[in-house]
Amino acid sequence: MKKVVISLFALLAGTSLAMAEDAGCEAFKWPVTREQALFAAPPATPSGATLAVGAAADLALVPTEKAGFTLPPEHAPPADTFGAVASVQVPAEGAIQISLSGEAWIDVIQDGKAVKSVGYSGVKTCPGIRKSVRFKLAAGPATVQFSGAKKAELKVAVLTPE
């Protein structure tokens, strides 16, 4: 019995140490240091605005039913949540990374069609950054929809992947 208890303790201790090592912003699949710097003081931005690549915005969200989505969100937003629509000019290389300060669903629409993400990383233990999602798009205009947010504001950074 002692051997089983010691083995279980060793297993739990090892799991706790691994979780502690993974805690925080280092647990993202890619660095989020640019987002951390940009999220320190992003400008207030209304729903419907253009998001600049290489910058962040403190996006004002509206009740989901008033967001004016171009296409229905891929994941139906729960009642009493918030959303927004914004535009972005995709650079020639076509890859963008959208990072958020809180929980919300991101849909990117280009040429009237929803574009699937090509990478996702989410961490609940990084102060101020909740998720980062990558998309491969054609150069030119795209629409970004945010839905299912529990709060009426959301910091958003649009960057080219490192």
Number of C-alpha atoms within 10 A of each C-alpha: 6 7 8 9 10 11 12 12 12 12 12 12 12 12 12 12 12 11 12 11 11 14 15 15 21 15 19 21 13 13 14 18 11 14 24 18 11 17 22 11 12 16 14 13 20 17 18 18 15 18 20 15 17 14 16 28 23 19 26 19 25 21 19 21 14 11 18 16 19 16 14 13 18 12 11 10 19 12 11 12 18 25 31 28 24 19 18 18 17 23 16 10 11 14 17 24 21 22 25 26 21 19 18 21 18 24 23 25 19 16 11 11 12 18 15 15 16 11 12 16 14 18 18 16 15 18 12 16 25 19 21 25 18 20 20 16 21 16 14 13 15 22 24 21 25 27 29 22 23 18 17 15 20 24 24 25 29 23 21 17 13 9
